[in-house]
């Protein structure tokens, strides 16, 4: 088995973050669990959003968790990949739109 920097076993330890900051950890998990409840968006839709964000943020734990969650919710591999592409497109666009700032600065300095 190959070693990686991110140990997949650590994902199961996520709940232990409350050990070093119980109050804040509990508040986080209360918020986190509330966010993923059914609401204006379905839990299925939220799972797809989480999967896309997990890829943009490049969190291997989240990618694993929301791929598994998506499978349990009946999300197809095509839907998952489309969500990943949406995340990639937004990330790329957000990077490129900042090129306008560079262009403005260049034009100002080169006058």
N, C-alpha and C positions, 0 to 999 in steps of 0.2 A: 504494500500500500504506500502510495507516495505521500509525503508530508507537504502540508500547505501552511502558510502563515495563519490562515483562518481555520481553526479546528472545528469541523462540523459539530462536534460534541458540545462546543461552547454555546450553541444556539439554545440548548436545553437549560442552560444556566442563566438565561436572560432575567428570569424572575428574581435571581439573587442580587440584582443591582440595588434592591431595597435594603440590603444588609448594611451598607455603608452610609445610607441616607434614607432612613425608613419613611419619614414624612414625605419627602419629595418623590421617592420611588413609588409610594402608594398613590400619590396624587397623579403621577404620570400614568400608571396603569388604570386608574379610574377614568382618566381622560381618554386614553387609548381604547379601552373597551367601549366607552360611550360612543366614540367616533365610529366604530365598526358595527354598531347596532343598525338594524333596519331603520331607514328614515326616508327622506326625499329620494335618496339613492338606495338601491337594493344592496344587500351584503355582497352579492355577486359582482355588481358594478364597482363597489368599493375594493373588492379583491383585485379586479383588473387594474384599477388606478394604482393600488399599492404595488402591484407587480411592475407596472411601468416606472413608477417612482424608484422602486428598488434598483432597477437597471440604471436609471439616470444617476442615482446616488452611488451605484456600484457596490451595493451591500450584499455579499454572498449569502449571509444569513437570511436576509429578507427575500432574496430571490428564491432560496430553497423553500422558505415558509409559505410564500404566496404562490409558488408553483404548486405546492402540495394543496394549499387551500383552494386554489382554482380548480384543480382536478376534482376535489371533493365537492365542489359546487357545480360541476358539469361544464366547466369552461373548456373549450376545445383548444388544441395546440395552435390552430389557426388564429383564434381570438387572442390567445396569449401573445403570439408573435406580432399580431397587428398592434396590440397595446404597447409592446416594446418599441415598435417602429414609431408610434405616436410619441412616446417619450423621447426617442432619439431625435425626431424631427423638431420637437419643442426645444430640446437642449441645443441642437445645432442652430436653430433660429435665434435663440437667446444669445448664443456666442456671436453669431454673425451680426445681429442688430447692434451690438456694441462696436462694430466696425464703424458705425456712423460717428461715434464719439472720437475714434481715431482720425477719421476723415476731417471732422470739424477742427480738431486740434492741429492736424497737419496744415490745413488751409489757413488757420489763424497764425501759426508760426512761420509759414512760408511766404507771408505777404510782404 
